[in-house]
Amino acid sequence: MFKKITTVFVFALLLNSCAVQQNSIATNDWYAFTKTSTERQEPAKIYEFTDGMIRMHGENIGYLMTKKSYKNFELSLDFRWNIEEKYNRKGKKNSGVMYNIPVDSPDNIWPKGIQFQIKENTTGDFIFLDKTTAVINGKIIEAGASVTSAKFIENEKPYGEWNSIVIKSFNGKITQYLNGKLVNEGTESSTVEGKISLNYEGSPIDFRNIILKNIQK
């Protein structure tokens, strides 16, 4: 059973690249969705918000989704695998951050959009879901239900350590960074704006320092 936390989770939205104005978005500006429910749920009833972190664990896979749509942005955050013995799960660790999820895309596991894959040995891969496409290395990705475009390099830290990721999306150009290194990029994305989600795919994981800012290039 998840611990209910009433502390406000701060999602910093920097309104321009100079960061002259900053707003905080509380937990009620997000919603949770799980595989076993057909309705959106309150985030704090599903996930644990504590000590500046979002902690995802338990049996029920799903995601935390923004209610708003974003275009031409840079998203940065930290993640680490939760290796506490009480949450330990066997199998390959797997999660992800999705973005450019169309506002009219229905809630399901998993929605249409682009995923920054967070997975053992493949963190940094693109996952294009529900016929989303982009041009990678001069070739368009074939549309499909779930299509992977592998990262360029490996740069994930050992289990239990914090990793930083940065996602940039600007007019169809998409770039993904892991711990300061460019690990994937593409152009002409078929979806150029949308909602953002943190995925829980059964592997206990923590997120923190989630910052989103508008970009102009």
Number of C-alpha atoms within 10 A of each C-alpha: 9 13 12 14 14 12 13 15 23 17 19 17 19 20 16 15 13 10 11 8 11 13 11 13 15 13 20 15 15 21 19 25 23 20 14 9 12 10 11 14 16 15 22 22 15 24 22 19 24 15 10 14 17 22 22 29 23 17 13 16 18 24 29 25 23 21 15 11 14 22 20 21 23 22 19 19 17 19 22 21 25 22 15 10 7 7 13 14 17 7 9 10 18 20 23 23 20 27 28 25 26 18 15 9 13 11 19 14 14 17 16 26 27 28 27 27 24 22 18 14 13 17 22 29 24 29 21 26 21 17 15 22 23 25 18 18 10 9 10 14 19 15 14 13 13 18 18 15 17 16 20 13 15 14 19 21 13 10 13 14 13 17 19 19 24 21 22 23 27 20 17 20 17 23 20 25 20 23 15 12 15 18 21 21 23 22 20 16 24 16 20 21 22 22 20 25 22 21 27 25 21 20 25 22 22 20 21 21 16 20 16 21 21 21 17 10 10
